[in-house]
Structure formats: C-alpha cells, structure tokens
Amino acid sequence: MLDLQPSDRRHGAPSSSGGGGDELIRTYKGWKGNNVFFFGGRLVFGPDARSILITIFLITAPVIVFCVFVGRKFIDDFPHHRGVSVLAVAIGLILLDLIFLLLTSARDPGIIPRNLYPPEPEGNEGNAEPRLAHTPQSRLPRTKDMIVNGITVKIKYCDTCMLYRPPRASHCSICNNCVEKFDHHCPWLGQCIGLRNYRFYFMFVLCSTLLCIYVHVFCWIYVMRIMHGEDINIWKSFLKTPASIALIIYTFICVWFVGGLTCFHLYLMSTNQSTYENFRYRYDRHENPFNKGIVGNFMEVFCTNVAISQNSFRAKVSKEPAIPPRTVNGGMSSPSLQKVSHDIEMGRKPVWHETVEEELGDMDKDMETAVTSRDLSRMLPPEDSEGRDIMHSRESSRGRGIMHSRESSRGRRGGSWELSSRINEDLRTRDESVSRRVGEDSSESSDNDASRDLHVEIYDAISSRGRTGTGIGQL
C-alpha cells in the first residue's frame, strides 16, 4: 500500500511542492464528493440538505400550536405561576432537538480523504514513482484480511477513493464519500451518520421522542381538565379543543417512528453495532470483534472525545489540472465506458443499451466508410483515354451513383450481412466478365462500347437492389 504521511492524507493540507504558479482554491470548492457547503466551508451538508427544512417544520409547527392553544392555558392553573414551567420545558426540548439536528447534519460525519494515487500492489513498493489515478494499473485485490481484537475481518478496496477502507467504513453512494464507522444515510437530515456525528444523531432522535411524549401527555391532561371542569363527556371535550385532538393524533403517529428508532439504536449501542453492520453482517451469528460489553459500548459512544476531522475544507490547495482520457492499447478509451464504471461505483445500475448503441454507432460509421470506398474504387475506371470516354458518358448518371451510395449505406444500418456479401460477389462476377469481353474485342471503339454498356448494367443492378430495400440494419 502506498505510504502517506498523516499530513499528506489530510485532504486540504497545503501542498509542499513549490509550484508557485499553481492556482490556489479552497478545498471545499474542488471537493469531489456530493456535499453542499455553507459559510465558506464551515458547514458541511449532504446533497439532499433541503430535506432539513421539512424536518424543522415537522418539529416546530406542532410545538408552536401546543404553546399557543394548550400550554398557555396551564399558566394560571398552578400557584406561584408554576404553570409557566409547562411552556418552558416544551421550548427547552425543541431547542435541544434543533441543536442536535444541526450538530448532526452540518458537520463532517467522518469522511475519509481520498488518496491522490492508487495504492501500489504488494511487492512493488520499491519500484517507480506513484501512478496517476487514470493510468492503467495492475489489478489490486478487492479485499484484504486484518486482525481486530484477535478476529480476522476483511477490508475492501474503494475504486472511487482509491484506498482500502478501514474496518467499519463504507462508501455512501449518495454523498460519494467513504465514511468511518458508517451507520446509514439519513434522508430526514440530509447527511451520513458516522463516527463523528452518531452520538448527536441519537440525542436528536431521543429528544424528538421525549418531545412527542411530552406534548401528547399534556394534551390529554388539558382534555381531561375540560371534561371534569365543565362536567361533560370526553367527546364534547374534544370539540372544545380541536388543537388538542390534532396534536394527540400527530404525536401518536410520530412516537412510533422516533420511539422505535430510539429503542433500535439503544440495542445497537449496547452490542456495539452500526445499522449497516446489523443489516449486512449479522453479528449475532458470529462473534463481534468490536463488542466491549454493555457498559464499555455506551462509554465508547458518549464518553469519548469526538474524533478530529481528517479534512480541512477551508485550506487552500492547488487546483487539479484536467486529466485527459487515458490510452488503452494505443487508442483513447471510450468515455461511455468510463461513465459506466463511474455509475457502478456510485451505486447506479449502468444502462447498457446507451453504451452499446454509442459503440455500435461508431462501428457502423467506420464500416460504412470502408465498404463505400471499396465499392467506389471498384467502379471507377482507370484514367486513360478509354476511361475518360467512359467517365464522360457517365456524367449524366453520376448523381444516381452517388444516390445509390447513400442508399446502400443506409441499408447497411438496417439489412442483413448475408445479402451484402451476395451483392459483393455479384459485383466481382460482373467485373470478371467485363475484363474477358474487353480482352476479346480487337477494336478500340468496340472495347469502349462494351465497357460502357457493362458499367451501365452494373450501376443499374445496384440501384435496383438499393431501391428494393436491401440493407444490413435489421440485426
């Protein structure tokens, strides 16, 4: 593997090369992932960051309705204005929820910086200088074995980031980054959940659950107070406070989602698993090399320092020059094939008919040019006195010959190869008969007449075949 110093692996570290003429840009402006940056690279979001606005609305709108139509009714129900605490707790929970939301979605989740060069195959460390990313390279093993706490785990090679991912890391196809301790990509927060923001994500889900329970309970308390205060049944109480009915239904539905997530992640933390590992590897079938016991696992999540980001998004780096397409066996590689390989790594299934049509189109053009030039070279007579006479006599039919050439090229796109070979064989037979008949004539005038007549027959035969729809495109 290519040995890189920590300063070199830190994406965005200033370049040590003395290229004073290179254009310098901020790292986030030349970032190859799909992240969205704000405030000059200080805030890092995922590509679907707009979904955060929907999440904020779903949190704040019910709490505002609760404070206006339900919470303020409790202010005078307790002595010494203790009813204000009902509003204060609701506001405190929503503020905590929004803070944890921003801490989760607006920070680096643990992105692993991409290598500048692919790693060297084993045994080639002492050879020449590193290869560029787009040059042909020896095939690298897709996986490697690594020992973790006495247990062998496999680490995989990432073609996009050109590195062997550390244990528990995975490549997010949405953000297009490898993320340490990858848990999942949350569409509600528009960000990957990984090593550096997992604890904040759990606190966000926990606060959302507590907020739903809190609003749900106090809405019921308010309905019961109306029922006992006015001595009416529960249905009439609901009619007097429609806001409570809406909040009770809304929080009841939401608590199943956020409450279920809270319980699920409590289980994951107790066993030291991630969501990705739980659905992909199933550690319950074999030993988990990262399990430290229940207490140790919770301590690892909540009582350790947040890992330092490996990326400096605001650092100035040299702008990378555009890399031309690489050559393969002396020719340029197809851009469509490069797009297919990129789509595979991105998780998008390649649309094969697009690539095949593009490649066959180029082949048809080359073949069309070659076959047309071969036919024309056979039909053109030699440039002597006899040839000039024949060419002069064929001036009127030249347009028809050119039209036939176009029709035959269209036919090659839509007919059969067998019929094309039959036409070529017929042409060769007629050419041989022309040469025999020309050799038997002793008179120069009769020679010219016979050649002219036979060439006319050849052109007429080809034109009639082209008009009847012979071609090659119906494969």
C-alpha positions, 0 to 999 in steps of 0.5 A: 500500500502506498505510504502517506504521511498523516499530513499528506492524507489530510485532504486540504493540507497545503501542498509542499511542492513549490509550484508557485504558479499553481492556482490556489482554491479552497478545498471545499470548492474542488471537493469531489464528493456530493456535499453542499457547503455553507459559510465558506466551508464551515458547514458541511451538508449532504446533497439532499440538505433541503430535506432539513427544512421539512424536518424543522417544520415537522418539529416546530409547527406542532410545538408552536400550536401546543404553546399557543392553544394548550400550554398557555392555558396551564399558566394560571392553573398552578400557584406561584405561576408554576404553570409557566414551567409547562411552556418552558420545558416544551421550548427547552426540548425543541431547542435541544432537538434543533441543536442536535439536528444541526450538530448532526447534519452540518458537520463532517460525519467522518469522511475519509480523504481520498488518496491522490494515487492508487495504492501500489500492489504488494511487492512493488513498493520499491519500484517507480514513482506513484501512478496517476489515478487514470493510468492503467494499473495492475489489478489490486485485490478487492479485499484484504484480511486484518486482525481486530481484537484477535478476529480476522475481518476483511477490508475492501478496496474503494475504486472511487477513493482509491484506498482500502477502507478501514474496518467499519467504513463504507462508501455512501453512494449518495454523498460519494464519500467513504465514511468511518464507522458508517451507520446509514444515510439519513434522508430526514437530515440530509447527511451520513451518520458516522463516527463523528456525528452518531452520538448527536444523531441519537440525542436528536432522535431521543429528544424528538421522542421525549418531545412527542411524549411530552406534548401528547401527555399534556394534551390529554391532561388539558382534555381531561381538565375540560371534561371534569371542569365543565362536567361533560363527556370526553367527546364534547371535550374534544370539540372544545379543543380541536388543537388538542385532538390534532396534536394527540393524533400527530404525536401518536403517529410520530412516537412510533417512528422516533420511539422505535428508532430510539429503542433500535439504536439503544440495542445497537449501542449496547452490542456495539453495532452500526445499522449497516453492520446489523443489516449486512453482517449479522453479528449475532451469528458470529462473534463481534470483534468490536463488542466491549460489553454493555457498559464499555459500548455506551462509554465508547459512544458518549464518553469519548472525545469526538474524533478530529476531522481528517479534512480541512475544507477551508485550506487552500490547495492547488487546483487539479489540472484536467486529466485527459482520457487515458490510452488503452492499447494505443487508442483513447478509451471510450468515455461511455465506458468510463461513465459506466464504471463511474455509475457502478461505483456510485451505486447506479445500475449502468444502462447498457443499451446507451453504451452499446448503441454509442459503440455500435454507432461508431462501428457502423460509421467506420464500416460504412466508410470502408465498404463505400470506398471499396465499392467506389474504387471498384467502379471507377475506371482507370484514367486513360483515354478509354476511361475518360470516354467512359467517365464522360458518358457517365456524367449524366448518371453520376448523381444516381451513383452517388444516390445509390451510395447513400442508399446502400449505406443506409441499408447497411444500418438496417439489412442483413450481412448475408445479402451484402456479401451476395451483392459483393460477389455479384459485383466481382462476377460482373467485373470478371466478365467485363475484363474477358469481353474487353480482352476479346474485342480487337477494336478500340471503339468496340472495347469502349462500347462494351465497357460502357454498356457493362458499367451501365448494367452494373450501376443499374443492378445496384440501384435496383437492389438499393431501391428494393430495400436491401440493407444490413440494419435489421440485426 
